[in-house]
């Protein structure tokens, strides 16, 4: 027996149920307009995290990263820099910004992620020696890819 596809979907309830069960929602993705990332220098490396679902930093649902940061295109990005031990610096050449991290002080880098791609973020411990764990990567990606990455981190 062959059924015409239109016969299967005559009942709207059946169609909605099938869409729900297969996850085929047509709900558009809400674009992320702002991203706040906290990077803390400690023991010659960066520890980074994003606020989790609750939107607050330093809670159990934070998303942790190390040297590779992801941000969506067209988002205002704030990278908050802190240090637990030494003076560090972080550069975001894409935005032509450079800032320091100092124990007991907080500094920020702000920029708009308006160009997709993978970019270097050189870091330094301010001692004249380059520590490999302070060299970072910034990935500016589509809103959809950023949403997938965030979901994969949870």
N, C-alpha and C positions, 0 to 999 in steps of 0.2 A: 504494500500500500504506500503510495507516494502522497505526501501532504504538501499542499501549496504553502509557502512561508507565510503568506498573509492570513491563512486559516489558523496558523499557530498563534498569531498575535491579535486576533479579533477582540479578545478580552484584554483590556488595558491592565487589569490586575495581574494577569499572567505575564505580560510584558514587564511590568514594574518588578514583579517577583524575580523574573529571570535576570534582569539588570542588577538587582540587589545581590542575588546569589553569586553572580559571576564577577561582581565588583566593577561593573561597567558603568559607573556613575558618570553623568555628564556634567557634574558640578565643576565649574572652573577653579583653577588653582588661584588662591589669593596670593598676590605677589608680596614678597618680603621687601619692605622698604628700608629697614634699619637692622644692622647686625652689630652686636657688641661682643667683643672677644677680649678676655682678660689673659694677658701673657705675663707669667712670673718667672724671672730669672733666678736660678738656684743651681749651684754646683756646676756651673759652666754649660747649662742647657736651659731651654724654655719649657715650661709646662703651660699649656693653653687650655682654656675652656670657654664654652658658650653657655648662656643661660638655657636651662631646659624648658619643658612645657609650662612650668609655673612662671617663666619670665624673670626669675630672680637668680642672681649669682650666689655661689657658695651654698647651694642646696643639693640634696641627694640626686636630683635629676639632671644636673649639669652634664654637658657633653664634653668629654675630655679629648684633647688633641695634643700633639707634640710639635713637630716642625712643619707640618702641612696644614694650612688653613684653607677652608672653603668659604666662599662668599658668593651670593647671587649677583648677577649683572643688575645694574641700575639701583643698587642699594647704597645707602649711606653707611659707611663702616667706621666704627670706633674701636681702636685697639688700645686697651688700657694696659699700661706697662707698670710692673712692680718688680721689686727685687727682694730676695730674702738674705742676700749676703754681699754681693759686690755691685759695682757700677757696670751696667750693661747698656748697649745701644742697639736699636733696631732701625733698619732702613727699609722703606717701601719705595723703590725707584719708580714703580708704576705711577705713584702719586707725587713723586719728588718730595718725599717726607722722610725725616729722620728724627728720632727722639731717644731719650735716655730712660733707663730704669734705675732708681736709687732706693736703697733700703729706707723704709719708713716714709717714703713719698710716693705719690702717684702722678704719672704723666700720661697723656693720650695722644694718639695719632688719629686724625679724622680725614677721611677722603671718600669720594664717590667711586664705586667700582663701575666704570663705564666702558671697559674694554675687556672682552673675554680672552682668556688664555691662561698660561702658567707662567708665573713670574718669581724671580728670586727675591728673597728678603734677607739680605746680609745682616748678621748680628755680630756683636763684638763684646768682649768682656772688658774692654778699655785698658788692657794690659799690653797691647801691641802684638799679641799672639792670637791667631784665629782659631777658635774652637769649633770643630765641625758640627757639634750639636747646637750651636747658636745660628747656624745657617738654615734659614727657613724657606718655605715655598708657599706662595699665595696662588690659589686656583680660583679664578673668577669664571663662573659657569652660568648656564641658563637657570632660570627660576626652577624649572622642572628637575634638572640635575641636582641642584642644591637641595630641593625637597627630598629627593631620593637619598642623597648622602646623609642628610639629617636623620631620616627614618632608619637608615642602616646603622646609625650610631647608637640608637636607643636600645 
